[in-house]
Amino acid sequence: MPAETIPEAFVEELKKRELERDGEDDEGRQRKRVRADTITLLEPEDKHTEVEEVTVIQPEKSLDLYSHKRLQRGLRYINAEVKRDITPRTREVLKLAKDAYKIALESEELDLSACAVVQAYDRVYYSPAFYLRSDTSEDKERSQLLLQLRRWEFLANYGDYAAEDLKNFRDHLKTAAGRDQTTELWNASRALSSKKSWQEMADEIARDVGGLRGQVFIASDALGLDPNHMLWLISEYGQRNEMFHNNASGFIKKCHWTDLAQQLHRDLTELPHTMTDNATIENYTKVINRIMHEYFLNADVTRDPKEWFPNSKAWKLSEDKSRLEDKQKGKEKQ
């Protein structure tokens, strides 16, 4: 069986089904059965009966639906298809499917194991993957570029929230160090002070300069935070600052809550397909969930974002924005 021409998800199933149907010989190898004559199998009971028109067939949901008439219809379809100008891969699979149909038709009664093989080949033939050509090197490069652009979009969308979390991290650490006065916590507070940008710190952490990574762990432990999440925030925000220098949280500033809900929902849904590692997915999920619950009452990825209701904070921002606009309009009239 030319397994390399069949979608990978079906290869093992086909091997299993064929083995169940044909069995093994004395040496444990798969037994090959003699194929019946196709014309004999397709001969109508009444030669004067008009043969129904051959139409496209689809895999049956249940093996019981592979009746003798259904099997004959499938074999007629295959016979018609192999006469057309089709790709070599399609022709090979149809040859194998034809053998499976013929074996199933040989049985006087319904043979479920033979029908299972027929069903498996039907599923191969009608699977979307079967019709997709292999990606060229240009296709793969284009896909990687699109994926990278999507990742940059995450940086642009949520970089400001990373900055806010990092600012709170610094402020709480400074307060804690002022109360505690222990050498370790004081040193951590000084190392993470605002004398260096987050971009510089991200670079130092990546190169492990001056034990800055260890200081993040000390500070996070004192504040009850996840140190890995804080390291990720520093790295992401540092990268974001290299690429986006003036990114504003537009939807929030404009109080466009429906647009914000749709953006958050889309990003949270696409996140597992955009990022490659679980840690990054988990960290972005924390950021997005935080924004969801900061501005919406009932935000949930399983709910239509159009049904998310702005909370009191969002309404207050909308009212403040409306008053400011009215005030500006009044000034313009004067």
Summary of the structure (lengths in Angstrom):
residues: 334
radius of gyration: 32.2
end to end distance: 84.8
largest distance: 101.8
contacts: 872
relative contact order: 0.07
helix: 70%
strand: 1%
